[in-house]
C-alpha cells in the first residue's frame, strides 16, 4: 500500500498542491526528521544513562509514622 500510494502521489500530485510545495514541505519534513534522528543518535550523552541517581534524594519515612500529606486516613 505504501509503495503504490507513493507512486500515485508522485505521478498525480497531492491534493492539488503545487509540486514544489509538496517536495519542499512534505519530503523536506521527512528529510529533516531522518537527519535529526541520525544527528541525535550519534551525539554522546552528558552522563552515563546506565547510572541512575535519584534527585531529589529520597528518604523513606520510618514504619508507623504518618506523613503530613496522608490526610485523615493516616491518622490513628
Secondary structure per residue as TSV (DSSP state, phi and psi in degrees):
chain	resnum	aa	ss	phi	psi
A	1	X	-	360.0	-42.1
A	2	X	H	-62.5	-45.6
A	3	X	H	-64.4	-44.9
A	4	X	H	-66.9	-36.7
A	5	X	H	-67.5	-42.3
A	6	X	H	-64.0	-42.0
A	7	X	H	-62.3	-41.4
A	8	X	H	-64.2	-43.0
A	9	X	H	-64.9	-39.3
A	10	X	H	-65.2	-39.9
A	11	X	H	-77.8	-42.8
A	12	X	H	-105.7	-10.3
A	13	X	-	89.9	-178.3
A	14	X	S	-129.0	107.7
A	15	X	T	59.1	25.0
A	16	X	T	81.9	3.1
A	17	X	-	-75.6	150.8
A	18	X	-	-64.1	149.9
A	19	X	H	-59.9	-41.3
A	20	X	H	-61.3	-35.9
A	21	X	H	-69.6	-43.6
A	22	X	I	-63.9	-42.3
A	23	X	I	-65.7	-45.7
A	24	X	I	-68.6	-52.9
A	25	X	I	-82.2	-47.9
A	26	X	I	-70.1	-62.9
A	27	X	I	-72.0	-29.4
A	28	X	H	-64.6	-39.4
A	29	X	H	-65.3	-38.6
A	30	X	H	-64.4	-43.3
A	31	X	H	-63.6	-40.9
A	32	X	H	-64.5	-40.2
A	33	X	H	-64.4	-44.4
A	34	X	H	-66.6	-43.7
A	35	X	H	-62.0	-42.6
A	36	X	H	-63.0	-39.7
A	37	X	H	-64.2	-41.3
A	38	X	H	-66.2	-44.9
A	39	X	H	-65.2	-49.0
A	40	X	H	-68.0	-31.0
A	41	X	H	-76.3	-19.7
A	42	X	H	-90.2	-13.5
A	43	X	S	-73.8	149.5
A	44	X	-	-85.2	150.6
A	45	X	-	-75.7	149.2
A	46	X	S	-67.9	-37.2
A	47	X	S	-125.6	158.3
A	48	X	-	-67.8	120.0
A	49	X	T	-68.8	-15.2
A	50	X	T	-82.7	-14.5
A	51	X	-	-98.0	114.9
A	52	X	-	-110.2	123.0
A	53	X	-	-120.2	128.0
A	54	X	-	-74.2	131.2
A	55	X	S	-136.0	131.1
A	56	X	S	-69.5	160.0
A	57	X	-	-55.5	137.4
A	58	X	-	-99.9	124.8
A	59	X	-	-124.1	102.1
A	60	X	-	-64.8	149.8
A	61	X	-	-77.8	157.5
A	62	X	-	-72.6	150.6
A	63	X	T	-63.5	139.2
A	64	X	T	95.2	-8.1
A	65	X	-	-103.2	140.9
A	66	X	-	-91.8	140.6
A	67	X	-	-82.6	156.5
A	68	X	T	-68.8	-18.1
A	69	X	T	-97.1	-0.6
A	70	X	S	-77.7	-20.8
A	71	X	G	77.8	-152.3
A	72	X	G	-66.5	-33.2
A	73	X	G	-67.2	-26.5
A	74	X	G	-84.7	-9.4
A	75	X	-	-86.0	152.5
A	76	X	-	-109.7	360.0
